[in-house]
Amino acid sequence: MLTLLCCVLMQMRNTSLEDVTETNILEWKGVVQELIQEGFLLGFMIDHLREIARDMFGRRLTAELKILEARVVAMRNAVTAIVPAHWHLTSAMRAAGELCNESALYGLLE
């Protein structure tokens, strides 16, 4: 049993926080839970694994948020470029008056 605990501790020591995966956390947690069932007082390790998981998911969310923020900026820039063109087209349509769907001779002989 102590060998399992030592293996988990060695893996944790040799894995940087940036490289921790869900699989790592679940494997480590499984071993720690088995040891707890055997009577080892390792609740503090479960708490630590929760903190590692929070950190891992927080890093992922931060990265996704940065990507979304960049997309929002790109969309804002695109809208900013389109709005003046839309305004000019709308103004031109108003100046042209109502469109007539009749023939080209419509209104000539009136």
N, C-alpha and C positions, 0 to 999 in steps of 0.2 A: 504494500500500500504506500509506503513511504517513497518507493521508487516512482510510482505514478505522480505523487505530489512533486517530487524533484524534477520529473520530466516537464510538468506543467510550468513550474517556476523557471526552468531553463528556457523553455520556449518563450515565455513572457519576457524574460530578460533579453533574449536575442531578437525580439520583434519590436521594431520601432512603432510608435503610435500611428505614424502615417501608413504603415504597412499592415496594420491589424485589419482582419476581415471578419465578417459575420461568422464564417466557418471556424476561425480561431476561437472566437468568443464562445461559440456553442460547444466546441470540443473541450475547452478549458472548463467551462461551466459544468459539463457532464461529468468530468473527472472529479471536480470539487464536490458536486452533489453526491457522487458515490462515496467519497471519503466522509462526507457529513453523515451519510446513512450508517457508516461503519463506526461513527462516534467521534470523528475528528471535529474539533471546534474551528471551522473554517468559514463561518458566516461573513467575516470581514472580507474574505476573498470574493464572495458573491457580490458584496457591495462594491468592491473595487472593479469587478468585471462590468457591473452596471455603469459605473463612471466611464470606463473605457468605451462601452457601447454608446453612451451619450455623446462622448467626444467624437467618436467615429461618425455617427449620424449627423452631428452638428457640422463637421467638416464637409460632409456630402451636401448638406442643405446650403451651407455657405457657398460652395462652388456652384450649385445649381442657381442660387439666387443671383450670383454675379453674372451668370450667363443670361438669365432673364432680364436683369437690369440693362445689360448691353443690347439685348433685343428691343427693349422698350425705347432706349435712346435712338436706335436705328429707325424704329417706327415713327417716333416723334419727328426725326429729321425728314423722313419721307413725307409725312403729313405736312410739315412746314413747307416743303418744296411744292406740294400739290395744291395747297389751298389758294395761293395767288392765281395759279392757272385756272382753277375752278371759278374763282371770282371773275376773272377776265372773260371766260366763256359765258358765264351767266349774264354778265353785263352786256355782252355782244348779242346774246339771245333776246334780251329785253329791248335793246335798241333796234333789233331787226323787226320787232313786232310779232304778231301772230303768224305762224306758218300757214300757207295756203296749200291745200292738197288738190286744187283744181288744175286745169291745163295751163300751159304757158300763155294762152290768150285771155285767161280770166282777168277781168278788169280793164282790158285794153279798150273796149268799145263802150264803156260806160260814160 
